[in-house]
Amino acid sequence: MKKTTKGALAAGTAAVLLMGGAGTLAYWTDNATVAGTGVTTGHLKLINADCGDGWLVDAGTPDEFPLVGATRLVPGDTFSQTCTYEVDAVGDHILAEVTIDEGTGFTGNADLLEELDLSSSSIEVNNVAYAGGAVAVSDGQTIEVTFVAAWPFDDQVDDPAQGAGAIDNGANVSGGVTAALAAVGVTLTQVDFH
């Protein structure tokens, strides 16, 4: 075949292909709408805090008395404060965790600080002991928190300065030492229910 014949044949084939590809594309389409909606949020709060008589020494015993500035503590004393809060919850299926915030703890004399303990605090949700984790909360429930600070009486504590088995009574030897407990609190935190 001649070059011109080949060229004409190629041009004709290309024209046919282009014309075939230049046709229209037909298809159906439709659309629909879905109505929007409004969204209103709820909330989770602790309200109506009631801490009763404030901080008490040896609460719940016949020897209970208010902790005031003139109070002098001795080993074996505990001082505590019980606060009740109301849950203000607006929303469905709310799960929450309750935690005690010990703040910055105690400050003061080092001998006394090593003997004080804040680990005995407790929580009740609707009069049931709270063991941690997510719990269902609803509007109007109560959360009771007892903040407890203890100065344990322990005559078997090892005093590193005096050797194993020696009584750790640094606060007693120093006498008249002071410590201050920073503000403590309770936190109610929503957790995902899914």
C-alpha positions as CSV (number, residue, x, y, z in Angstrom):
1,M,0.0,0.0,0.0
2,K,1.0,3.4,-0.7
3,K,1.8,5.9,2.0
4,T,-1.1,8.1,1.0
5,T,-3.6,5.3,1.0
6,K,-2.4,4.2,4.4
7,G,-2.6,7.8,5.7
8,A,-6.2,8.3,4.3
9,L,-7.3,5.0,5.8
10,A,-5.8,5.9,9.2
11,A,-7.5,9.4,9.1
12,G,-10.9,7.8,8.2
13,T,-10.6,5.3,11.0
14,A,-9.8,8.1,13.5
15,A,-12.7,10.1,12.3
16,V,-15.1,7.2,12.8
17,L,-13.8,6.5,16.3
18,L,-14.0,10.2,17.3
19,M,-17.6,10.4,16.0
20,G,-18.6,7.3,17.8
21,G,-17.0,8.6,21.1
22,A,-18.7,12.0,20.7
23,G,-22.2,10.7,21.1
24,T,-24.4,11.7,24.0
25,L,-24.5,9.9,27.3
26,A,-28.1,9.4,28.5
27,Y,-29.0,8.5,32.1
28,W,-31.8,9.3,34.6
29,T,-31.3,11.2,37.8
30,D,-33.5,12.4,40.6
31,N,-33.1,13.8,44.1
32,A,-35.0,14.1,47.3
33,T,-34.5,16.1,50.5
34,V,-34.5,15.1,54.2
35,A,-35.9,17.6,56.6
36,G,-33.3,19.0,59.0
37,T,-33.7,19.0,62.8
38,G,-32.8,21.1,65.8
39,V,-30.4,20.0,68.4
40,T,-30.5,20.9,72.1
41,T,-27.9,19.8,74.5
42,G,-28.3,18.7,78.1
43,H,-25.9,19.2,81.0
44,L,-24.3,17.5,84.0
45,K,-23.7,19.4,87.2
46,L,-23.3,19.0,90.9
47,I,-25.5,21.4,92.8
48,N,-26.8,22.1,96.3
49,A,-23.5,21.2,98.1
50,D,-24.2,20.6,101.8
51,C,-21.1,19.9,104.0
52,G,-23.1,19.9,107.3
53,D,-20.9,20.6,110.3
54,G,-17.7,21.1,108.4
55,W,-14.5,19.2,109.4
56,L,-14.9,16.9,112.4
57,V,-12.3,15.1,114.5
58,D,-13.1,11.4,115.1
59,A,-16.5,11.7,113.3
60,G,-19.1,9.1,114.1
61,T,-17.6,8.3,117.5
62,P,-18.8,9.5,120.9
63,D,-15.7,11.6,121.0
64,E,-16.6,13.6,117.9
65,F,-15.9,17.3,118.0
66,P,-15.4,20.1,115.4
67,L,-11.9,20.8,114.0
68,V,-11.1,24.4,114.8
69,G,-8.0,26.4,114.9
70,A,-7.3,25.7,118.6
71,T,-7.7,21.9,118.1
72,R,-4.5,19.9,118.9
73,L,-4.4,16.5,117.1
74,V,-2.7,13.4,118.4
75,P,-1.7,10.2,116.6
76,G,-4.7,8.1,116.0
77,D,-7.0,11.1,115.2
78,T,-8.9,11.3,112.0
79,F,-10.5,14.4,110.7
80,S,-13.2,14.3,108.1
81,Q,-15.9,16.2,106.3
82,T,-19.0,14.7,104.7
83,C,-20.5,16.6,101.8
84,T,-23.7,15.8,99.9
85,Y,-24.3,17.0,96.3
86,E,-27.3,16.7,94.1
87,V,-26.9,15.6,90.5
88,D,-28.5,18.1,88.0
89,A,-28.6,16.0,84.8
90,V,-30.4,16.8,81.7
91,G,-30.0,14.2,78.9
92,D,-30.6,10.6,78.1
93,H,-28.4,7.7,79.1
94,I,-25.7,9.6,81.0
95,L,-22.9,7.6,82.5
96,A,-20.3,9.3,84.7
97,E,-17.3,8.6,86.9
98,V,-17.0,10.2,90.3
99,T,-13.5,11.1,91.6
100,I,-12.1,12.8,94.6
101,D,-9.7,15.6,93.9
102,E,-7.2,15.8,96.7
103,G,-5.9,19.1,95.4
104,T,-2.3,19.7,96.4
105,G,-2.7,17.7,99.6
106,F,-0.9,18.7,102.7
107,T,1.8,21.4,103.2
108,G,3.7,22.1,106.4
109,N,6.2,20.4,108.7
110,A,8.0,17.5,107.0
111,D,7.8,15.3,110.1
112,L,4.0,15.6,110.3
113,L,3.5,15.4,106.5
114,E,5.1,11.9,106.3
115,E,2.6,10.7,108.9
116,L,-0.7,12.1,107.5
117,D,-2.8,10.0,105.1
118,L,-5.6,11.1,102.8
119,S,-6.3,7.7,101.3
120,S,-9.5,6.7,103.3
121,S,-12.0,9.0,101.6
122,S,-15.2,7.4,100.3
123,I,-18.0,8.0,97.8
124,E,-21.6,7.0,97.8
125,V,-24.0,7.4,94.8
126,N,-27.6,7.3,95.8
127,N,-26.7,5.7,99.1
128,V,-24.7,2.9,97.5
129,A,-20.9,2.6,98.0
130,Y,-19.1,3.7,94.8
131,A,-16.3,1.4,93.8
132,G,-15.2,3.3,90.7
133,G,-15.9,3.1,87.0
134,A,-18.9,4.3,85.0
135,V,-22.2,4.6,86.8
136,A,-25.6,5.7,85.5
137,V,-26.6,9.0,86.9
138,S,-29.9,10.8,86.6
139,D,-31.4,14.1,87.7
140,G,-32.0,14.4,91.4
141,Q,-29.6,11.6,92.6
142,T,-27.3,12.3,95.5
143,I,-23.6,11.9,95.7
144,E,-22.1,11.8,99.2
145,V,-18.4,12.2,99.6
146,T,-16.6,11.8,102.9
147,F,-13.1,13.3,102.8
148,V,-11.0,11.7,105.4
149,A,-7.5,12.6,106.6
150,A,-5.9,10.4,109.2
151,W,-2.9,10.6,111.5
152,P,-2.5,6.9,112.1
153,F,-1.5,5.6,115.5
154,D,1.2,3.1,114.6
155,D,4.0,2.0,116.9
156,Q,5.5,-0.4,114.5
157,V,6.5,2.1,111.7
158,D,10.1,1.8,110.7
159,D,11.9,5.1,111.2
160,P,14.9,5.2,108.8
161,A,16.8,7.5,111.1
162,Q,16.5,5.2,114.1
163,G,16.5,1.7,112.4
164,A,14.0,-1.0,111.7
165,G,11.2,-1.4,114.3
166,A,11.8,2.0,115.8
167,I,8.8,4.2,116.4
168,D,8.4,7.0,113.9
169,N,7.3,9.9,116.1
170,G,9.1,12.8,114.5
171,A,6.0,15.0,114.8
172,N,5.9,14.1,118.5
173,V,9.5,14.9,119.1
174,S,9.2,18.3,117.3
175,G,5.9,19.0,119.0
176,G,3.5,21.9,118.1
177,V,4.1,21.3,114.3
178,T,1.5,22.4,111.8
179,A,0.2,21.3,108.4
180,A,-2.5,22.6,106.2
181,L,-4.8,20.6,103.9
182,A,-5.5,22.4,100.6
183,A,-9.0,22.5,99.2
184,V,-10.4,19.1,98.2
185,G,-13.2,18.4,95.9
186,V,-15.3,16.0,93.9
187,T,-15.6,15.7,90.1
188,L,-18.4,14.2,88.2
189,T,-17.2,13.4,84.6
190,Q,-19.4,12.0,81.8
191,V,-18.1,8.9,80.1
192,D,-19.1,7.5,76.7
193,F,-22.0,5.0,77.0
194,H,-21.3,3.4,73.7
